[in-house]
Structure formats: C-alpha cells, structure tokens
C-alpha cells in the first residue's frame, strides 16, 4: 500500500480484502479505512452478499473535500475481484440501498463530499449472486483520492 501527495491531493491505495489506513508526509487532510470484507459467500444461495466499510478523513483544520475512487479491476459498472485468473463481480456504493456507484463522478458514478476535522463515510459493497463462482480468496485494489 502506498500514499502519494501531489499538490493538494492525497491519493491512497487500498486493498478490498483489508482496507487499512495509510498516509505519509504532512498533509492538510489524510484518509484511513476500516475493512470491507464479504466473508464466505454461498454461490448457491440465490442472493447477493453485502458488506460495509468506511473511509475516515482527518483534516488539520475544518476543510471541505471530495472523495473519489478508481474502478480497480473491471469498470465502474462491474468491478472485479480476482484470485489468479478467476474473477468475482462486485461493486461499491455511496448509499445503503446500493443504487449509487462510488466512483470519480463520471458516467453514472458519484463522488462523496465532506467537510470538517474528522468525518467518517460509510462505503457499501455488494457481490451479486454468481452461481458459477469458484472458491478462493478474491481481492481487488482501489485507489481513494481526497481532494481539498
């Protein structure tokens, strides 16, 4: 995992399996994350598997900012976790109903806006039913950008 600081943007690389905090150098705002893990999935259950995680933004002083994320593997409409050459579709959302895709604001995706000293934002995840999924430890890498 790495953090990059360019100008007034802090970019953080996060893994889906373990979303953890990282920040380097001195920045006006930093981001950390709590785990978003889907656990064991039964592909024959006929239903989706949901999970939640969070992104916490800490700023040295009350600051307005925007959170955006990359699609990782796949696209914003269908992110992909992988294990070797096998993949498992999933997505990240900004709302509990899992109808608004968390992205960079292009297409049908939305960014998350915030302001304050310390603010937590819930990230909602969903793995749709995939009856032909193979067992494995699937992961993906997502880059979170905090612009302020």
C-alpha contacts under 8 A as a table, 3 or more apart, distances in Angstrom:
res1	aa1	res2	aa2	distance
1	X	12	X	7.71
1	X	13	X	5.51
1	X	14	X	6.51
1	X	15	X	7.79
1	X	22	X	7.63
2	X	12	X	6.20
2	X	13	X	5.60
2	X	22	X	7.25
2	X	23	X	7.87
3	X	10	X	7.04
3	X	11	X	5.61
3	X	12	X	4.62
3	X	13	X	6.44
3	X	22	X	6.63
3	X	23	X	5.60
3	X	24	X	6.19
4	X	10	X	5.88
4	X	11	X	5.12
4	X	12	X	6.62
4	X	24	X	7.62
5	X	8	X	7.26
5	X	9	X	5.88
5	X	10	X	4.66
5	X	11	X	6.32
5	X	25	X	7.99
5	X	27	X	7.75
6	X	9	X	5.50
6	X	10	X	6.66
8	X	147	X	6.36
8	X	148	X	6.02
9	X	145	X	6.80
9	X	146	X	5.78
9	X	147	X	4.63
9	X	148	X	6.55
10	X	27	X	7.62
10	X	29	X	7.60
10	X	30	X	7.00
10	X	145	X	5.80
10	X	146	X	5.30
10	X	147	X	6.65
11	X	143	X	6.73
11	X	144	X	5.80
11	X	145	X	4.36
11	X	146	X	6.38
12	X	22	X	7.04
12	X	23	X	7.32
12	X	31	X	7.42
12	X	143	X	5.52
12	X	144	X	5.11
12	X	145	X	6.19
13	X	141	X	6.90
13	X	142	X	5.98
13	X	143	X	4.31
13	X	144	X	6.25
14	X	18	X	7.55
14	X	19	X	5.42
14	X	20	X	6.80
14	X	141	X	5.59
14	X	142	X	5.14
14	X	143	X	5.76
14	X	144	X	7.10
15	X	18	X	5.47
15	X	19	X	5.40
15	X	20	X	7.84
15	X	139	X	6.95
15	X	140	X	5.76
15	X	141	X	4.29
15	X	142	X	6.05
16	X	19	X	5.85
16	X	35	X	7.66
16	X	36	X	6.37
16	X	37	X	6.98
16	X	139	X	5.59
16	X	140	X	5.14
16	X	141	X	5.84
16	X	142	X	6.95
17	X	35	X	7.19
17	X	36	X	6.75
17	X	37	X	5.72
17	X	138	X	7.62
17	X	139	X	5.41
17	X	140	X	7.19
18	X	34	X	7.78
18	X	35	X	5.19
18	X	36	X	6.79
18	X	37	X	7.20
19	X	33	X	5.34
19	X	34	X	5.49
19	X	35	X	4.59
19	X	36	X	6.43
20	X	32	X	6.28
20	X	33	X	4.98
20	X	34	X	5.88
20	X	35	X	6.71
21	X	31	X	6.84
21	X	32	X	3.86
21	X	33	X	5.20
21	X	34	X	7.56
22	X	31	X	7.13
22	X	32	X	6.03
23	X	30	X	6.12
23	X	31	X	7.00
23	X	32	X	7.74
24	X	27	X	7.99
27	X	30	X	6.52
28	X	59	X	5.45
28	X	60	X	5.37
28	X	61	X	7.43
29	X	57	X	6.63
29	X	58	X	5.40
29	X	59	X	4.01
29	X	60	X	6.39
29	X	63	X	7.99
29	X	146	X	7.70
29	X	148	X	7.70
30	X	57	X	5.68
30	X	58	X	5.32
30	X	59	X	6.44
30	X	146	X	7.67
31	X	55	X	6.61
31	X	56	X	5.55
31	X	57	X	4.52
31	X	58	X	6.37
31	X	146	X	7.28
32	X	55	X	5.74
32	X	56	X	5.24
32	X	57	X	6.62
33	X	53	X	7.36
33	X	54	X	5.58
33	X	55	X	4.48
33	X	56	X	6.07
34	X	53	X	5.51
34	X	54	X	5.33
34	X	55	X	6.68
35	X	52	X	7.99
35	X	53	X	5.42
35	X	54	X	7.40
36	X	51	X	6.23
36	X	52	X	5.52
36	X	53	X	4.39
36	X	54	X	7.64
36	X	125	X	7.48
37	X	51	X	6.38
37	X	52	X	7.69
37	X	53	X	7.89
38	X	41	X	7.23
38	X	49	X	6.80
38	X	50	X	6.62
38	X	51	X	5.57
38	X	127	X	7.76
41	X	49	X	6.84
42	X	45	X	5.48
43	X	46	X	6.94
43	X	129	X	6.28
43	X	130	X	5.58
43	X	131	X	4.50
43	X	132	X	6.93
43	X	133	X	6.24
44	X	129	X	7.99
44	X	130	X	7.93
44	X	131	X	5.44
45	X	129	X	7.65
46	X	129	X	5.81
46	X	131	X	7.46
47	X	128	X	6.94
47	X	129	X	5.19
48	X	126	X	6.65
48	X	127	X	5.61
48	X	128	X	4.35
48	X	129	X	4.83
49	X	126	X	5.65
49	X	127	X	5.11
49	X	128	X	6.46
49	X	129	X	7.41
50	X	124	X	7.48
50	X	125	X	5.62
50	X	126	X	4.44
50	X	127	X	6.41
51	X	124	X	6.15
51	X	125	X	5.07
51	X	126	X	6.37
52	X	122	X	6.81
52	X	123	X	5.65
52	X	124	X	4.61
52	X	125	X	5.81
53	X	122	X	5.87
53	X	123	X	5.09
53	X	124	X	6.54
53	X	125	X	7.88
54	X	120	X	6.52
54	X	121	X	5.41
54	X	122	X	4.29
54	X	123	X	5.14
55	X	120	X	5.74
55	X	121	X	5.17
55	X	122	X	6.46
55	X	123	X	7.09
56	X	118	X	6.89
56	X	119	X	5.57
56	X	120	X	4.23
56	X	121	X	6.15
57	X	117	X	7.71
57	X	118	X	5.62
57	X	119	X	5.33
57	X	120	X	6.40
58	X	116	X	7.86
58	X	117	X	5.50
58	X	118	X	4.42
58	X	119	X	6.65
59	X	62	X	6.34
59	X	63	X	6.45
59	X	116	X	6.99
59	X	117	X	4.80
59	X	118	X	6.39
60	X	117	X	6.47
61	X	116	X	7.26
61	X	117	X	5.65
62	X	115	X	6.42
62	X	116	X	4.20
62	X	117	X	4.74
63	X	115	X	5.25
63	X	116	X	5.41
63	X	117	X	6.89
63	X	148	X	7.01
64	X	113	X	7.49
64	X	114	X	5.77
64	X	115	X	4.11
64	X	116	X	6.74
64	X	148	X	6.12
65	X	113	X	5.88
65	X	114	X	5.45
65	X	115	X	6.04
65	X	146	X	6.53
65	X	147	X	5.44
65	X	148	X	4.34
66	X	111	X	6.66
66	X	112	X	5.67
66	X	113	X	4.48
66	X	114	X	6.31
66	X	145	X	7.91
66	X	146	X	5.67
66	X	147	X	5.21
66	X	148	X	6.57
67	X	111	X	5.74
67	X	112	X	5.03
67	X	113	X	6.25
67	X	114	X	7.94
67	X	144	X	6.79
67	X	145	X	5.63
67	X	146	X	4.77
67	X	147	X	6.61
68	X	102	X	7.32
68	X	103	X	5.60
68	X	104	X	4.85
68	X	105	X	7.55
68	X	110	X	7.89
68	X	111	X	5.03
68	X	112	X	6.68
68	X	144	X	5.75
68	X	145	X	5.23
68	X	146	X	6.75
69	X	102	X	6.83
69	X	103	X	4.94
69	X	104	X	5.78
69	X	111	X	7.74
69	X	142	X	6.53
69	X	143	X	5.48
69	X	144	X	4.50
69	X	145	X	6.17
70	X	76	X	7.79
70	X	103	X	6.13
70	X	104	X	6.75
70	X	142	X	5.70
70	X	143	X	5.37
70	X	144	X	6.82
71	X	74	X	6.42
71	X	75	X	5.29
71	X	76	X	4.93
71	X	79	X	6.10
71	X	103	X	6.84
71	X	142	X	6.65
72	X	75	X	7.35
72	X	79	X	6.55
72	X	80	X	7.41
72	X	140	X	6.29
72	X	141	X	5.40
72	X	142	X	4.86
72	X	143	X	7.33
73	X	79	X	5.74
73	X	80	X	5.14
73	X	81	X	6.79
73	X	140	X	6.53
73	X	141	X	7.39
74	X	78	X	5.93
74	X	79	X	4.57
74	X	80	X	5.18
75	X	78	X	5.14
75	X	79	X	5.26
75	X	80	X	7.87
76	X	79	X	5.90
76	X	91	X	7.61
76	X	101	X	7.27
76	X	102	X	7.99
76	X	103	X	6.60
76	X	109	X	7.25
77	X	91	X	7.44
77	X	101	X	7.59
78	X	89	X	6.12
78	X	90	X	6.34
78	X	91	X	6.24
79	X	89	X	5.75
79	X	90	X	5.38
79	X	91	X	5.46
80	X	87	X	5.93
80	X	88	X	5.46
80	X	89	X	4.59
80	X	90	X	5.98
80	X	91	X	7.94
80	X	140	X	6.91
81	X	87	X	5.50
81	X	88	X	5.13
81	X	89	X	6.35
81	X	90	X	7.13
81	X	138	X	5.25
81	X	139	X	4.74
81	X	140	X	4.71
82	X	85	X	6.70
82	X	86	X	5.50
82	X	87	X	4.25
82	X	88	X	6.17
82	X	137	X	7.88
82	X	138	X	4.75
82	X	139	X	5.47
82	X	140	X	6.54
83	X	86	X	5.35
83	X	87	X	6.46
83	X	136	X	6.34
83	X	137	X	6.04
83	X	138	X	4.85
83	X	139	X	6.77
86	X	134	X	7.61
87	X	138	X	7.35
88	X	127	X	7.78
88	X	130	X	7.82
88	X	133	X	6.91
88	X	138	X	7.09
89	X	127	X	6.22
89	X	128	X	7.00
90	X	125	X	7.19
90	X	126	X	5.53
90	X	127	X	4.29
90	X	128	X	6.44
91	X	101	X	7.27
91	X	125	X	5.70
91	X	126	X	5.56
91	X	127	X	6.73
92	X	98	X	7.72
92	X	101	X	5.94
92	X	102	X	5.58
92	X	123	X	6.68
92	X	124	X	5.62
92	X	125	X	4.53
92	X	126	X	6.68
93	X	96	X	7.63
93	X	98	X	5.27
93	X	99	X	6.76
93	X	100	X	5.37
93	X	101	X	4.39
93	X	102	X	4.67
93	X	123	X	6.12
93	X	124	X	4.96
93	X	125	X	6.12
94	X	98	X	7.03
94	X	100	X	5.74
94	X	101	X	6.30
94	X	102	X	5.39
94	X	110	X	7.63
94	X	112	X	7.35
94	X	122	X	7.22
94	X	123	X	5.80
94	X	124	X	6.23
95	X	98	X	5.33
95	X	99	X	6.64
95	X	100	X	6.09
95	X	123	X	7.67
95	X	124	X	6.63
96	X	99	X	7.93
96	X	124	X	6.36
98	X	101	X	7.31
98	X	124	X	6.66
98	X	125	X	7.47
98	X	126	X	7.51
100	X	108	X	7.76
100	X	109	X	6.66
100	X	110	X	6.81
101	X	108	X	7.01
101	X	109	X	4.87
101	X	110	X	6.19
102	X	109	X	5.61
102	X	110	X	5.28
102	X	111	X	6.09
102	X	112	X	7.77
103	X	106	X	7.38
103	X	109	X	4.88
103	X	110	X	5.39
103	X	111	X	5.78
104	X	109	X	6.34
104	X	110	X	6.17
104	X	111	X	5.58
105	X	108	X	7.28
105	X	109	X	4.95
105	X	110	X	4.37
105	X	111	X	5.30
106	X	109	X	5.64
106	X	110	X	7.25
114	X	119	X	7.24
115	X	119	X	7.26
116	X	119	X	6.33
130	X	133	X	5.57
